[in-house]
C-alpha cells in the first residue's frame, strides 16, 4: 500500500482544519476516546454539534483563537491508500510554516471560500506551490452550502483560478465543490450538487497517481560506512544509504563524488542479504571493487548520469529565522547527510510571494521572505537542480551558533 502526502492551504477561516477533520471523521479514522474528547470540547465552544477543526488544531492558542499557527500532521488510511496530511496555517506571518509543510508533499489542496472567490492568499499559496514545483493541485471550493450550492458561482471561481494557474504554469489541476462543515463531496458524492459529475474528494485522493519524482538518474548518498573489523568480517567495507532515485546493479560502473573516482559495484546487500539490484527508495549497502576513501555524504552515481559538483551555487532561499539574512553571513548547509560550511556571497533579489515579481534588495532579508542568493561552500557540493529533482535539489541552512534551521534552500 502506497502513501500519499498532501497539504491543505488557504486563507484564514477557509475551512482547512474542518476539511481534514471531516476526512478523518467520515472515513471512520477517529478512535472512540478521541471522539468523546472532541464532543466534550465542542460543547464547551458551541451548540452546533461537533467542531471538527479541533482534531487538527493541537496547540491551545490555536483552539482558543480559532486559527492554525503551526503545521499539524495527521495520519489516516483507507483500504486503498495511507495518507499523511499537513494542515498549514493561512496567516501571512506563517509563510515559512506553509513552505516547510509543502516541501515534503506530493499534492496540495488549496481551499477557496465560495463567498470570497480567488483572493490574495489564494494567489500566494499558488505561487508557493509553483516555486516548490508541485505537480498535483486540487482546488476545493468550500462553503458551497453558504451560496445555495450554486453551480454558477462554482464555475465563476473555477474560471478565476484557471487564470492564476495559467500565469504560474501550474498543471494537473482538479476542482471540487465541497462543504467541509456538512460533508458534501468529501467522502461521498453530495445530493445537493447533482450538477457536479466528478468524484468525491476522497475517491480522487485514493486513486490519483503521484510518482514521487519523474527523475530517474541513479543517485545514492552514503549515510554510514560499515567497517566491523571483526575476525569474521576482517576485510568488510560497505557503504550504507538509501537509493534516492534510479537503479543500481552489481557490476555497474559508478563514479564516487565529489572525488570523481571511477570504480565498479562488486556487491549489493539489502535486508542483510545479497541481491543483484536495488531500486529507488530501497535501503542498501553497496560494496566497490576498489579501496577508495569514501565518507558519509559522498555520492555514488552512474558514470553516464553525473550531477552538478560545484562550490558556488545559485539558489532560492525561504528565510525562516527572526535573525536577518545579510550578504557575508556564514552558515552550515545540510544537504541530506552532507554538512558543509557556506557563506552568502550575494543576494540577487527578493521574490514577491504575491506576484512573483523580482524586487531589488536594499536591506536585510527578514523572516518569511523569499530571495535568490549565491552561496559559496567550503568544499564542492553534489546536487541536481531542484526543478529536476526535489530530493537532491534541496537543502537547509543552519545557524553556526544556535544550530537552528534558518533557511530552506532550492538549488538552481
TIBA-427730 format. One record per residue (C-alpha): residue number from 0; residue in three letters; x, y, z. Coordinates in steps of 0.25 Angstrom, whole numbers. Layout:
N
{site NUM,"ALA",{X,Y,Z}}
...
% end
This chain:
412
{site 0,"UNK",{0,0,0}}
{site 1,"UNK",{6,13,-4}}
{site 2,"UNK",{6,27,4}}
{site 3,"UNK",{0,40,-1}}
{site 4,"UNK",{6,52,6}}
{site 5,"UNK",{-2,65,3}}
{site 6,"UNK",{-4,79,9}}
{site 7,"UNK",{-16,88,11}}
{site 8,"UNK",{-14,102,9}}
{site 9,"UNK",{-24,114,9}}
{site 10,"UNK",{-27,127,15}}
{site 11,"UNK",{-32,128,30}}
{site 12,"UNK",{-45,122,32}}
{site 13,"UNK",{-46,115,19}}
{site 14,"UNK",{-48,102,26}}
{site 15,"UNK",{-35,95,25}}
{site 16,"UNK",{-35,89,39}}
{site 17,"UNK",{-50,85,37}}
{site 18,"UNK",{-48,79,24}}
{site 19,"UNK",{-37,70,30}}
{site 20,"UNK",{-46,67,42}}
{site 21,"UNK",{-57,63,32}}
{site 22,"UNK",{-48,53,25}}
{site 23,"UNK",{-44,47,38}}
{site 24,"UNK",{-58,47,43}}
{site 25,"UNK",{-66,42,31}}
{site 26,"UNK",{-55,31,28}}
{site 27,"UNK",{-56,26,42}}
{site 28,"UNK",{-42,28,45}}
{site 29,"UNK",{-45,34,59}}
{site 30,"UNK",{-43,26,72}}
{site 31,"UNK",{-55,25,81}}
{site 32,"UNK",{-47,33,92}}
{site 33,"UNK",{-43,43,82}}
{site 34,"UNK",{-58,45,78}}
{site 35,"UNK",{-62,46,93}}
{site 36,"UNK",{-52,57,95}}
{site 37,"UNK",{-56,64,82}}
{site 38,"UNK",{-70,64,86}}
{site 39,"UNK",{-67,70,100}}
{site 40,"UNK",{-58,81,95}}
{site 41,"UNK",{-68,84,84}}
{site 42,"UNK",{-79,86,95}}
{site 43,"UNK",{-71,96,102}}
{site 44,"UNK",{-69,104,89}}
{site 45,"UNK",{-83,104,83}}
{site 46,"UNK",{-96,97,82}}
{site 47,"UNK",{-95,94,67}}
{site 48,"UNK",{-90,79,69}}
{site 49,"UNK",{-76,74,67}}
{site 50,"UNK",{-65,85,63}}
{site 51,"UNK",{-56,76,54}}
{site 52,"UNK",{-45,87,53}}
{site 53,"UNK",{-41,83,68}}
{site 54,"UNK",{-36,70,62}}
{site 55,"UNK",{-24,77,56}}
{site 56,"UNK",{-22,90,64}}
{site 57,"UNK",{-14,83,74}}
{site 58,"UNK",{-8,96,81}}
{site 59,"UNK",{-16,102,92}}
{site 60,"UNK",{-14,116,85}}
{site 61,"UNK",{-20,110,72}}
{site 62,"UNK",{-32,105,79}}
{site 63,"UNK",{-35,118,87}}
{site 64,"UNK",{-33,127,75}}
{site 65,"UNK",{-39,118,65}}
{site 66,"UNK",{-27,119,56}}
{site 67,"UNK",{-16,110,51}}
{site 68,"UNK",{-2,114,55}}
{site 69,"UNK",{8,102,53}}
{site 70,"UNK",{8,91,43}}
{site 71,"UNK",{0,80,48}}
{site 72,"UNK",{2,66,43}}
{site 73,"UNK",{-10,55,43}}
{site 74,"UNK",{-9,41,38}}
{site 75,"UNK",{-21,32,33}}
{site 76,"UNK",{-23,21,24}}
{site 77,"UNK",{-34,14,15}}
{site 78,"UNK",{-33,0,9}}
{site 79,"UNK",{-27,7,-3}}
{site 80,"UNK",{-16,16,2}}
{site 81,"UNK",{-9,22,14}}
{site 82,"UNK",{-9,37,16}}
{site 83,"UNK",{-1,48,23}}
{site 84,"UNK",{-7,61,23}}
{site 85,"UNK",{-1,74,27}}
{site 86,"UNK",{-10,85,31}}
{site 87,"UNK",{-3,98,28}}
{site 88,"UNK",{-6,112,34}}
{site 89,"UNK",{-13,123,26}}
{site 90,"UNK",{-7,135,32}}
{site 91,"UNK",{4,143,24}}
{site 92,"UNK",{13,143,36}}
{site 93,"UNK",{13,127,36}}
{site 94,"UNK",{18,126,21}}
{site 95,"UNK",{30,119,26}}
{site 96,"UNK",{22,108,32}}
{site 97,"UNK",{14,106,20}}
{site 98,"UNK",{27,105,11}}
{site 99,"UNK",{32,95,22}}
{site 100,"UNK",{19,86,21}}
{site 101,"UNK",{19,87,5}}
{site 102,"UNK",{33,84,3}}
{site 103,"UNK",{30,69,6}}
{site 104,"UNK",{17,68,0}}
{site 105,"UNK",{13,61,-13}}
{site 106,"UNK",{-1,69,-15}}
{site 107,"UNK",{-7,82,-10}}
{site 108,"UNK",{-21,85,-7}}
{site 109,"UNK",{-24,100,-8}}
{site 110,"UNK",{-37,103,-1}}
{site 111,"UNK",{-45,115,-6}}
{site 112,"UNK",{-57,121,1}}
{site 113,"UNK",{-69,121,-9}}
{site 114,"UNK",{-73,134,-3}}
{site 115,"UNK",{-60,141,-6}}
{site 116,"UNK",{-54,135,-19}}
{site 117,"UNK",{-39,136,-22}}
{site 118,"UNK",{-33,145,-12}}
{site 119,"UNK",{-18,150,-9}}
{site 120,"UNK",{-15,137,0}}
{site 121,"UNK",{-20,128,-11}}
{site 122,"UNK",{-10,134,-21}}
{site 123,"UNK",{1,134,-10}}
{site 124,"UNK",{-1,119,-7}}
{site 125,"UNK",{-2,116,-22}}
{site 126,"UNK",{11,123,-24}}
{site 127,"UNK",{18,115,-13}}
{site 128,"UNK",{12,103,-20}}
{site 129,"UNK",{19,107,-33}}
{site 130,"UNK",{32,111,-26}}
{site 131,"UNK",{32,97,-20}}
{site 132,"UNK",{29,90,-33}}
{site 133,"UNK",{17,83,-28}}
{site 134,"UNK",{11,74,-39}}
{site 135,"UNK",{-3,72,-34}}
{site 136,"UNK",{-12,83,-29}}
{site 137,"UNK",{-26,81,-24}}
{site 138,"UNK",{-35,94,-23}}
{site 139,"UNK",{-46,91,-13}}
{site 140,"UNK",{-57,102,-14}}
{site 141,"UNK",{-62,101,1}}
{site 142,"UNK",{-75,106,8}}
{site 143,"UNK",{-84,103,-4}}
{site 144,"UNK",{-95,102,6}}
{site 145,"UNK",{-94,117,8}}
{site 146,"UNK",{-96,120,-6}}
{site 147,"UNK",{-108,111,-8}}
{site 148,"UNK",{-99,101,-15}}
{site 149,"UNK",{-99,110,-27}}
{site 150,"UNK",{-93,104,-40}}
{site 151,"UNK",{-91,118,-46}}
{site 152,"UNK",{-82,123,-34}}
{site 153,"UNK",{-74,110,-35}}
{site 154,"UNK",{-72,111,-50}}
{site 155,"UNK",{-68,126,-48}}
{site 156,"UNK",{-58,123,-37}}
{site 157,"UNK",{-52,112,-45}}
{site 158,"UNK",{-50,122,-57}}
{site 159,"UNK",{-43,132,-48}}
{site 160,"UNK",{-34,121,-43}}
{site 161,"UNK",{-31,116,-57}}
{site 162,"UNK",{-25,130,-60}}
{site 163,"UNK",{-16,129,-48}}
{site 164,"UNK",{-11,115,-51}}
{site 165,"UNK",{-8,118,-66}}
{site 166,"UNK",{1,130,-61}}
{site 167,"UNK",{8,121,-51}}
{site 168,"UNK",{10,109,-61}}
{site 169,"UNK",{2,100,-51}}
{site 170,"UNK",{-3,87,-57}}
{site 171,"UNK",{-11,75,-53}}
{site 172,"UNK",{-22,83,-46}}
{site 173,"UNK",{-35,77,-41}}
{site 174,"UNK",{-47,85,-36}}
{site 175,"UNK",{-57,81,-25}}
{site 176,"UNK",{-69,88,-20}}
{site 177,"UNK",{-70,84,-5}}
{site 178,"UNK",{-76,87,8}}
{site 179,"UNK",{-66,82,19}}
{site 180,"UNK",{-76,86,30}}
{site 181,"UNK",{-87,77,25}}
{site 182,"UNK",{-78,67,18}}
{site 183,"UNK",{-83,70,3}}
{site 184,"UNK",{-74,63,-7}}
{site 185,"UNK",{-63,60,3}}
{site 186,"UNK",{-64,45,6}}
{site 187,"UNK",{-77,43,-2}}
{site 188,"UNK",{-84,50,-14}}
{site 189,"UNK",{-94,60,-10}}
{site 190,"UNK",{-108,60,-13}}
{site 191,"UNK",{-108,75,-12}}
{site 192,"UNK",{-100,77,-25}}
{site 193,"UNK",{-105,68,-35}}
{site 194,"UNK",{-100,77,-46}}
{site 195,"UNK",{-86,73,-41}}
{site 196,"UNK",{-82,60,-49}}
{site 197,"UNK",{-68,57,-43}}
{site 198,"UNK",{-63,48,-32}}
{site 199,"UNK",{-63,51,-17}}
{site 200,"UNK",{-50,57,-11}}
{site 201,"UNK",{-46,44,-4}}
{site 202,"UNK",{-49,36,-16}}
{site 203,"UNK",{-39,45,-24}}
{site 204,"UNK",{-29,45,-13}}
{site 205,"UNK",{-29,29,-13}}
{site 206,"UNK",{-27,28,-28}}
{site 207,"UNK",{-18,40,-32}}
{site 208,"UNK",{-5,35,-38}}
{site 209,"UNK",{6,42,-31}}
{site 210,"UNK",{20,38,-35}}
{site 211,"UNK",{29,43,-24}}
{site 212,"UNK",{38,48,-36}}
{site 213,"UNK",{40,46,-50}}
{site 214,"UNK",{55,48,-48}}
{site 215,"UNK",{62,34,-51}}
{site 216,"UNK",{77,37,-51}}
{site 217,"UNK",{83,28,-41}}
{site 218,"UNK",{86,35,-28}}
{site 219,"UNK",{92,28,-16}}
{site 220,"UNK",{97,36,-4}}
{site 221,"UNK",{106,29,7}}
{site 222,"UNK",{100,31,21}}
{site 223,"UNK",{109,21,28}}
{site 224,"UNK",{122,14,25}}
{site 225,"UNK",{121,0,31}}
{site 226,"UNK",{134,-6,35}}
{site 227,"UNK",{133,-16,46}}
{site 228,"UNK",{147,-20,47}}
{site 229,"UNK",{144,-34,54}}
{site 230,"UNK",{151,-47,51}}
{site 231,"UNK",{139,-52,43}}
{site 232,"UNK",{138,-39,35}}
{site 233,"UNK",{152,-34,35}}
{site 234,"UNK",{152,-28,21}}
{site 235,"UNK",{137,-24,21}}
{site 236,"UNK",{135,-10,16}}
{site 237,"UNK",{121,-6,12}}
{site 238,"UNK",{114,8,9}}
{site 239,"UNK",{100,9,15}}
{site 240,"UNK",{89,18,10}}
{site 241,"UNK",{76,19,2}}
{site 242,"UNK",{75,19,-13}}
{site 243,"UNK",{70,33,-15}}
{site 244,"UNK",{66,30,-30}}
{site 245,"UNK",{69,21,-41}}
{site 246,"UNK",{74,6,-41}}
{site 247,"UNK",{88,0,-37}}
{site 248,"UNK",{92,-13,-41}}
{site 249,"UNK",{104,-22,-38}}
{site 250,"UNK",{115,-19,-48}}
{site 251,"UNK",{111,-5,-51}}
{site 252,"UNK",{122,5,-53}}
{site 253,"UNK",{120,17,-43}}
{site 254,"UNK",{127,30,-40}}
{site 255,"UNK",{129,34,-26}}
{site 256,"UNK",{126,49,-24}}
{site 257,"UNK",{132,59,-21}}
{site 258,"UNK",{145,52,-23}}
{site 259,"UNK",{142,48,-37}}
{site 260,"UNK",{148,34,-36}}
{site 261,"UNK",{142,22,-44}}
{site 262,"UNK",{140,8,-39}}
{site 263,"UNK",{130,-3,-40}}
{site 264,"UNK",{120,-9,-31}}
{site 265,"UNK",{125,-22,-26}}
{site 266,"UNK",{113,-26,-17}}
{site 267,"UNK",{100,-21,-12}}
{site 268,"UNK",{92,-24,0}}
{site 269,"UNK",{79,-21,5}}
{site 270,"UNK",{71,-26,17}}
{site 271,"UNK",{84,-34,21}}
{site 272,"UNK",{84,-42,8}}
{site 273,"UNK",{92,-41,-5}}
{site 274,"UNK",{84,-36,-17}}
{site 275,"UNK",{87,-33,-32}}
{site 276,"UNK",{79,-20,-32}}
{site 277,"UNK",{73,-9,-23}}
{site 278,"UNK",{63,2,-27}}
{site 279,"UNK",{59,16,-23}}
{site 280,"UNK",{55,17,-8}}
{site 281,"UNK",{61,4,-4}}
{site 282,"UNK",{72,4,7}}
{site 283,"UNK",{84,-3,3}}
{site 284,"UNK",{99,-6,6}}
{site 285,"UNK",{108,-4,-7}}
{site 286,"UNK",{122,-10,-8}}
{site 287,"UNK",{132,-5,-18}}
{site 288,"UNK",{143,-13,-25}}
{site 289,"UNK",{154,-3,-22}}
{site 290,"UNK",{158,2,-8}}
{site 291,"UNK",{155,17,-9}}
{site 292,"UNK",{154,27,2}}
{site 293,"UNK",{138,29,3}}
{site 294,"UNK",{132,36,14}}
{site 295,"UNK",{118,40,19}}
{site 296,"UNK",{111,50,10}}
{site 297,"UNK",{119,45,-3}}
{site 298,"UNK",{110,41,-15}}
{site 299,"UNK",{111,28,-23}}
{site 300,"UNK",{105,31,-37}}
{site 301,"UNK",{105,24,-50}}
{site 302,"UNK",{116,29,-59}}
{site 303,"UNK",{107,33,-70}}
{site 304,"UNK",{98,42,-61}}
{site 305,"UNK",{107,51,-54}}
{site 306,"UNK",{100,62,-45}}
{site 307,"UNK",{106,76,-43}}
{site 308,"UNK",{118,77,-34}}
{site 309,"UNK",{121,91,-30}}
{site 310,"UNK",{125,100,-18}}
{site 311,"UNK",{117,113,-24}}
{site 312,"UNK",{102,110,-24}}
{site 313,"UNK",{91,119,-28}}
{site 314,"UNK",{78,116,-20}}
{site 315,"UNK",{65,121,-16}}
{site 316,"UNK",{64,122,-1}}
{site 317,"UNK",{52,124,8}}
{site 318,"UNK",{57,131,21}}
{site 319,"UNK",{51,124,33}}
{site 320,"UNK",{58,132,45}}
{site 321,"UNK",{56,145,52}}
{site 322,"UNK",{70,148,51}}
{site 323,"UNK",{72,155,38}}
{site 324,"UNK",{80,150,26}}
{site 325,"UNK",{91,158,20}}
{site 326,"UNK",{102,157,10}}
{site 327,"UNK",{115,151,16}}
{site 328,"UNK",{107,143,27}}
{site 329,"UNK",{113,129,29}}
{site 330,"UNK",{104,117,32}}
{site 331,"UNK",{105,101,31}}
{site 332,"UNK",{98,96,19}}
{site 333,"UNK",{92,82,21}}
{site 334,"UNK",{89,74,8}}
{site 335,"UNK",{83,61,12}}
{site 336,"UNK",{95,54,20}}
{site 337,"UNK",{106,64,16}}
{site 338,"UNK",{109,76,25}}
{site 339,"UNK",{118,87,20}}
{site 340,"UNK",{121,102,23}}
{site 341,"UNK",{115,112,14}}
{site 342,"UNK",{116,127,12}}
{site 343,"UNK",{105,136,6}}
{site 344,"UNK",{113,143,-5}}
{site 345,"UNK",{102,151,-12}}
{site 346,"UNK",{87,153,-10}}
{site 347,"UNK",{82,156,-24}}
{site 348,"UNK",{67,159,-22}}
{site 349,"UNK",{55,157,-14}}
{site 350,"UNK",{43,149,-19}}
{site 351,"UNK",{29,156,-16}}
{site 352,"UNK",{21,144,-12}}
{site 353,"UNK",{8,151,-16}}
{site 354,"UNK",{13,154,-31}}
{site 355,"UNK",{26,146,-33}}
{site 356,"UNK",{32,160,-37}}
{site 357,"UNK",{47,161,-35}}
{site 358,"UNK",{50,173,-25}}
{site 359,"UNK",{64,179,-23}}
{site 360,"UNK",{70,176,-9}}
{site 361,"UNK",{72,189,-2}}
{site 362,"UNK",{73,184,13}}
{site 363,"UNK",{74,171,21}}
{site 364,"UNK",{65,159,17}}
{site 365,"UNK",{54,157,28}}
{site 366,"UNK",{46,145,33}}
{site 367,"UNK",{37,139,23}}
{site 368,"UNK",{44,146,11}}
{site 369,"UNK",{48,138,-1}}
{site 370,"UNK",{61,142,-8}}
{site 371,"UNK",{71,138,-19}}
{site 372,"UNK",{85,136,-14}}
{site 373,"UNK",{99,132,-18}}
{site 374,"UNK",{105,122,-8}}
{site 375,"UNK",{120,118,-7}}
{site 376,"UNK",{123,105,1}}
{site 377,"UNK",{136,101,7}}
{site 378,"UNK",{137,89,-2}}
{site 379,"UNK",{129,84,-14}}
{site 380,"UNK",{114,80,-13}}
{site 381,"UNK",{108,69,-21}}
{site 382,"UNK",{94,73,-25}}
{site 383,"UNK",{83,73,-36}}
{site 384,"UNK",{74,85,-40}}
{site 385,"UNK",{62,86,-31}}
{site 386,"UNK",{54,87,-43}}
{site 387,"UNK",{59,73,-48}}
{site 388,"UNK",{60,66,-34}}
{site 389,"UNK",{53,71,-21}}
{site 390,"UNK",{61,60,-14}}
{site 391,"UNK",{75,64,-17}}
{site 392,"UNK",{72,79,-21}}
{site 393,"UNK",{68,84,-7}}
{site 394,"UNK",{76,87,6}}
{site 395,"UNK",{75,95,19}}
{site 396,"UNK",{83,106,24}}
{site 397,"UNK",{87,104,39}}
{site 398,"UNK",{92,115,49}}
{site 399,"UNK",{106,112,53}}
{site 400,"UNK",{104,117,68}}
{site 401,"UNK",{90,113,71}}
{site 402,"UNK",{88,101,62}}
{site 403,"UNK",{75,106,57}}
{site 404,"UNK",{70,103,43}}
{site 405,"UNK",{69,117,37}}
{site 406,"UNK",{67,115,22}}
{site 407,"UNK",{60,106,13}}
{site 408,"UNK",{69,104,0}}
{site 409,"UNK",{64,101,-14}}
{site 410,"UNK",{76,100,-23}}
{site 411,"UNK",{76,105,-37}}
% end
